[in-house]
Amino acid sequence: MKTHSHNLSRTEFIQYSLTGAASLFLPVLSFAQAQQQDKPAPLKSELVKEFVGVCHGNIVRAKEMLENEPLLLHASWDWGGGDFESGIEAAGHVGNKEIATYLLSKGARYNVYLACMLGHTDTVKQILTFNSGLLNSKGPHGFTMLHHAQKGGDTSKDVVSYLQSLGATETRIDFYKKA
């Protein structure tokens, strides 16, 4: 049996290597492109900004906008420097239970700040038992859990008392200050 030994030239080696390497990445690129094609275009930034703005206090407009564009439910606006805020977070930090409850009924993301504002004491206790370092964490615009609980009014008095028993005193922390 005759064997052939073939020495590749440097150019052939580079060509084969590049072809082989490229074939490794084609499936990844094809998958990424397919994923991107399945998604709708990004929401217009002006629309997101308006929605977040009205979720602070205009239930009629919030409902109208969400009905016309359901994808606004999870959209966030960056007020600058990474200070992102969604509609549910807007309603939460001003204590607007009507809008918060409406958005939750549509599937908005629930978080610890909303739990504080809505007076969900057991949820807040569970979260802070799991991670006590969250006590003075920064929500939208640097508003803390204590701020949200105070905005909840009478239904959140127990949450306020609980947070204060843990040492919470700050209602707002400079959002841009490094931790």
N, C-alpha and C positions, 0 to 999 in steps of 0.2 A: 504494500500500500504506500502510495506516494503522498507525502504531506507537503503542503505549500506553506511557506512562511512569507508573509507579506508585511513589509515594513511600511507603515503609514508615513507620509510626508507630514511635516508640521502643518501645512495648510489643510491637508485632508483630516488630520486629527482635530484641528480647531473646527472645521466644518461639521464633522460628525458630532463633536461635543456640543456645539451650539444647537444642532438639530435635536439631539437627545434631550438637552436641557429645556428647549422650547416645548417639546412634546409633554414634558412633565407639567408645565404651567397652563397649557391649553385647556385642559378640563376645568381648572380653577377659574380661568378667565371666562370660559363659556358659562359656568354656573353663575358667576357674579353678574355677567351681562343678562342672563335670563332672569335673575332675581330683580335686577333694576328694571327690566322691561315689564315685569308683572306689577310694579308699583305705579300709582297715579303720580302726576306731577306734584312737586312741592306746593303747599298752600301759599297763597300770596301773603307776603309779610304784613301788608297793611290790614288784611282781613284778620290775621292772627292777633295783631296788636289791638284792633278794635274789639274783637271778641273778649280778650283778656280784660280790656278796659270796661266793657259793659258788665262783665261778670262781678265786678265790684258792687253793683247796685241796680242794674236795670234788667229785671227778670223777663219782661216782655221782649226786649231786644235780644237777650241771650237765647231765649227759646226760638225766636224767629231765625237767628243766625245759625243755631245748631240744626234746626229743621232743614234749612237750605244747604248746609254743609256739615254733615255729621262728623267729618274728620277733625273738626275743630275741638272735639271733646278732649283729645289728648295733646293738642298743640300747645306749645309754650312760646312765650315771647321773651327775648333777652333784652332786658332794660339797660344792659351794658355791663361789661366786666363779668359775665357769667351769672348775673342775677336773673335767672330764668323764672318765669311765673306762668302757670296754666290758669285756665278759667276757674277750676275748683280751688286752686290756691288763692286766687284773687278773692273769691267769696269767703274763704276761710279766714284770711287775716283781717277782714273788716267785720267779721261776725255775721255775714249774710247767710242765715240758715236756710232761707227759702231757696236761694240759688244753689247753695251747696247740696241740699237734699235733692233738688231737681237734677243736678248734674250727676250725683251718685246714682239716682234712679236710671240714668242713661248709660251707666257703666264707667263713670269717671274713676280715676285711681284714688283710693282712700289712703290717707297717711296719718302719721301721729299728730300732726298739727290740726288736722280736721277732727281727730278723736278728741283733742283738747277742747276745741271750740264747741263741739257737739255734746260735750259732757260725758264721754265714754270713758269713765274712770278706770274700769277694769282693763280696758285695752291699753290705756296709758301706763298703768301699773305693770302690765305684762311686758310692754316694750322696754320700760326703764329697768325692770328686773333683768331683762336679757342684756341690755346695754345702758348702764347708768351714765355713760359719757354723753348720751344724747340730751341730757337735761338742759344744757345751754346751747344746743345746736341751733344753727341759723336756718330759719325758713326763708320764704321769699322776703326780700328786702332786709334781711337780718332779724325779722320778727321771731321771737322765741316761742316755745310752748306756753310759757306763762302769759305772754301777750294774747295768744290765740284763746287760751282758757278764759282770760278776762273778757275778751270780746264775745264769748259765749253767753255771758250774763248769768241769770239765775240757774239755768240748767247745767252750768259748768262750775258752780261754786265748789263742789267737792274736788274737782280737778285742780282748781286754784289752790285750795288748802293742801292737797297732796303735794303739788309741785313746791309750794312754799315750805312744807315740812322736810323736803329733801334739800332745801337751801336755795331754791330758785328765787332770784330777786330782779334779774334783768328782763326787760320786756323787748329790748332791741339791742342787737350787737352789731357794730359796724360791719357791714357785709364785706367790705374790701380789706378789712384787717386780717392779717394772716393769723391762723390759729396757733 
